[in-house]
Amino acid sequence: MSGAPRTALVAGASGLVGRALLAALDDDPRYLAVHALVRRPLDGAPRSRKRHDHVIDLARPQVPPGDDVFIALGTTLKAAGSEAAFRAVDFDAVLAVAKAARRAGAARLAVVSALGADARSRVFYNRVKGEMEAAVAQLGYEAVLIARPSLLAGDRNALGQPGRTGERLALAVTTPLRALLPARVRPIDAGVVARAMVRALAGAPAGVTIAESARLLQLGRTTDTGSAA
């Protein structure tokens, strides 16, 4: 990444990783402005002179110019209510925002996927995530970073989000065993994922880079935004 100040776009800024991305980018001196792309006004997010909020239609997004776009859109099958509704968010909306940002001049893309993403998977969730990865890789970005975190840890209630029963139960089981679990499947804090995405995109080579959860843990565990180690 050049030394010139950057402008970031963040889609999904009201969610766990999205809200953490706003904080990480606000702390990063490489970014002069951060545009939050949201479906409704952000409530409770700390104000920042860097941040500019834009309420958009995810089906037909109109986005401001930017250099780097971070997409943290996602739902669950239970919350969506059907496979079609889930796909509308985790595939269609992600792809629509990525296309719009590319048209607006963004050169680098970082997107949240999931552990186990595979376009050939028999598991619907994993297959949609894999198809999304393949689709955004074809949009002509100079660099694409795909983050595949394992189970996300964070306080959804504090963000006004409904709790996810499966996630809560899985965290209750795995958190006490965190130190014993392999890094690739260990629960990972949303803030760690966000910091890792910002750092990884800063040094991403041309083409597509996939950061599995173990790599995200390495990149995001410290607070030094100037380092990508």
N, C-alpha and C positions, 0 to 999 in steps of 0.2 A: 504494500500500500504506500502511495506517495505521501509526502509530508504535508500536502495541502489539506486544509480542513475538509471533513466529509459531512454529508447529510445522510441521515438514516431514515428509512421508513420501517415502521413496526406494525404488522397486522396481527390481530389477536392480542392487543395490548391490555385487555381487561382480564386475561387469564393468568394462571400461575407463572408460566414462563414468560409470557408477554409483559406482565407487570415487572418482573425481574429484569427483563431486557431494557425497559425504560430506565430503571435505576442504573444498570451497568453502563448504558450509553450516556446517561447524564454525567456519570463520573469519569468518562473517558475523554481526555482532552483532544483526541483525534476527531471528535464529532462536534461540529459547530451547531447543528440543528437536528432535532429528532421529531419526526412527524408520526403521530400515533393514529393509525387507521382503525376505527372502531365502528360498531353497528349502532351504538348509543353512547351518549356522553359518559366520560369516565367519572365515576364517583369515588372519592376517597383517595385518589392518587395524589401524592405530593406535587405541588406545582413546581415548575422549573422554567427558567427563562429560555432554555433550549427547546422545550417541548411545545408542539403545536398539534392540536387535536383536530381530526377530520372525521366526521360521521359519513360513512360510505355505505353503498349498497353492495354487498359482497357478490351478488350475481352480476352486477355491471359496475365494477369499481372505477371511480375516477380518482386518480392519485396525483399528488404533487411531484415535481421532479426530485430525484434523489440519487445518491451514489450507490448506497448499499441498502438492500431490503431484507428484513428479518420477518419470517412468517411463522407464527406460533398458533395457528388456527387448529381447532380440534374439538370433537365432542365424543360422546359414547353412544353405543347402540341404544342403551336404555334411555338416555336423555333425548336422543334424536327420535326415537319411536319406531323407526323402520330402517331397513338397510338403505333404501333410496335416500332417506333424509340424512343418514350418516354420510353417505357418499357425497351428498350435496355440499357438506361442509368440508370433510377431510380430503376430498379430491377436487370437486368443482370449484369451491371458493378459493382453495389454495392456488389452483392453476390460474383462475381468473385474476387474482391479485398479482401473481408472479408475472403474468402477461402484461398487465396494466403498468406495473412498475418498470418492466423492460422497455415498454413503449415510451415511458416517461424519462428514460435515460439511465436507469439503474444498471450498473455493470456487474455487481456481485450480489449473490443471493445466499442466504442462510435459512434453512427451513427445518422445523421440528418434525421428525418422523417418529419411528418407534422401534424398539427392540423386536427383531423378528420380521421386519418388513421384507416382503418377498412377493413380487408380482405373480409368481406361480404357486403361491401358497393355497392350500385348500381352506385355510382359515380366512373368513371374509375380512376381518379387521386387518390382518397382516397383508392380505392381497391388495386391498385398497391403498394402504400405505406404500406398498411396493410400486403399484401403478402410478401413484402420485410422484414418487421419486423419479421414475423413468420419464414421466411427462415433463417435469420442470427441468430435467437435464437437457431437454431438446429445445429450449427457448432462446439459446444464443447468448447466455450470460458468459462473461469472461471466466468467472469462477462460481461454482456452486458448492456450498457446504451442506451436507445432509447430516443432521444430528439425530442419533438413535438412542435416546435415553432409555434406561430401564424404568422401573416403577418410580413415578414422580412423588416427591415428598414436599409438602407445603400446606399452608393454612388456607384452604379454599373458603372457609366461612368468613375469614377476615376480608376477603375480596367480594363478599356478597354472592358467592357462587354456591349452588346446591352441592351437598356432599355426594361423593361417589362411593356407594356402599362397598363395591368390590375392591376399590382402591384402599378404602379405610381398613377393611379386613386384612388385605394383603400386607399393608404396612404394619398392622398390629402383630402379625405373625413374623414378618421378616426383620423389622427394626431391631428387636433384641438380639438378633443373630447377625446384624450387619457386618461386624468385624470378621465373621467366619465365612461369609458368602464371597464367592468370586466377584471381582470388581465389575465384570460384565453384567451381572444380574443384581448387584447390590442396589437398594433404594438410593435415589440421587435427588438432592435438593434442587428445586427449580432455580434458585439463585446460582448454584454451581453450573447448571446447564446454560443459563444466560451468559454468565461470564465466559464460559468456554466457547460459546458460539461467537461472541464478539472477538475474542482473541484468535480463534481459529480462522475466522474470515479475514482478519487483518493480515495473516501470513499465508492465506490459501494460494496454492499454485493454480495455474490455468486448468480448466477442466472440472471434474467432479471429485470431491473429497468426501468420504464417509467417515464420520466420527462416532464410533460405538461408545457405549456408556463408560467403559473403562478409560478411554481416552478423554472423554468429557470430564471425568473425575480428576484426571491429571491436570487438565488445562484450567479448570475452574475452581480449584481448591484454595488458591491464595487470593489476596485482595489487590495485588499490584496490577492495575490495568495496563501498565506499560509493558508487561512481560507476557510472552506467549509460551513460557516453559512449563 
